Amino acid sequence: QLQASGGGSVQPGGSLRLSCAASGAARGSYAVGWFRQVTGREREWLSIITRRDGVTWYADSVKGRFTINRDKAQSTVYLQMNSLKYEDTAVYYCVKGPDRGQGTQVTVSS
């Protein structure tokens, strides 16, 4: 099971840190990724971190503003989001192999 948390409301330029906690069968050997979705739009993949080497990938839209990392036990993956913009408003999901968290809302507004 994956549990995503950390969303909320923030002003433009602010920061949030999302967490994706894995438990049970979801603690398998998979990379972890984050995507976001706005109603009526396609999902946008944001970032991925590999399990073995911790190699990371970022979408151009978040590169330099978002950072993905994980704890030593690799049970929780974080998405640090800085310099948030209005267009970052969406529901954010984490994915690990076949498992997907329930999503956490991020709203950027003044």
C-alpha positions in Angstrom: 0.0 0.0 0.0 1.2 3.5 -0.8 0.2 6.5 1.2 0.8 10.0 -0.3 0.6 13.0 2.0 1.8 16.5 2.4 -0.4 18.4 0.1 -2.0 21.7 1.0 -2.5 25.3 0.0 0.4 27.6 -0.5 1.1 31.0 -2.1 3.1 31.3 -5.3 6.8 31.0 -4.5 6.1 28.8 -1.5 7.2 25.2 -0.8 5.7 21.9 0.1 7.1 18.5 0.7 5.1 15.5 -0.3 5.7 12.1 1.2 5.0 8.6 -0.3 5.1 5.9 2.3 5.2 2.3 1.2 4.0 -0.6 3.4 3.4 -4.3 3.0 3.6 -5.6 -0.6 4.2 -2.1 -1.9 7.7 -2.2 -0.4 9.0 -4.2 -3.4 11.9 -3.5 -5.6 10.5 -0.8 -7.9 11.3 2.7 -8.8 9.0 5.3 -7.4 7.5 8.1 -9.4 5.3 11.1 -8.9 2.8 12.4 -11.4 0.0 15.0 -11.1 -3.3 15.4 -12.7 -5.8 18.1 -13.3 -9.4 17.2 -14.0 -9.9 17.0 -17.8 -6.1 16.9 -18.5 -3.7 14.1 -19.1 -1.5 13.1 -16.2 1.9 14.7 -16.2 4.8 12.7 -14.9 7.1 14.8 -12.8 9.9 12.8 -11.3 11.2 9.3 -10.8 13.8 7.8 -8.5 15.2 4.3 -9.1 15.4 1.9 -6.3 18.9 0.4 -6.9 21.0 3.4 -7.6 18.8 6.3 -6.7 19.0 7.8 -10.2 16.6 10.6 -10.7 14.6 12.0 -13.6 12.6 15.2 -13.7 10.2 16.7 -16.2 11.3 20.0 -17.7 8.4 21.7 -16.1 9.7 21.0 -12.6 13.4 20.7 -13.1 15.3 22.9 -10.7 12.3 23.4 -8.5 11.4 19.9 -7.4 13.7 17.4 -5.8 12.9 13.7 -5.2 14.7 11.7 -2.5 14.1 8.9 -0.1 14.9 7.8 3.4 17.6 5.3 4.1 15.2 2.4 4.5 13.7 3.3 1.1 10.3 3.1 2.7 9.4 6.7 2.1 10.0 8.8 -1.0 9.8 12.6 -0.8 9.1 15.2 -3.4 10.3 18.6 -2.2 8.6 21.3 -4.2 10.0 24.8 -4.1 9.1 28.0 -6.0 5.6 26.8 -6.6 3.6 28.3 -9.3 -0.2 28.6 -10.0 0.2 25.9 -12.7 1.5 23.4 -10.1 -2.1 23.2 -8.7 -3.2 19.6 -9.2 -3.7 16.3 -7.4 -0.3 14.6 -6.9 0.1 10.8 -6.9 3.0 8.5 -6.2 3.4 5.3 -8.0 5.6 2.3 -7.2 5.3 -0.7 -9.6 1.7 -1.7 -9.8 0.7 0.4 -6.7 -0.6 4.0 -6.7 -1.2 6.2 -3.7 -4.6 7.9 -3.3 -3.4 11.3 -4.3 -2.9 14.5 -2.4 -4.2 17.9 -3.4 -1.7 20.8 -4.0 -3.2 24.2 -4.5 -1.1 27.3 -5.3 -3.1 30.5 -4.9 -2.7 34.0 -3.5 
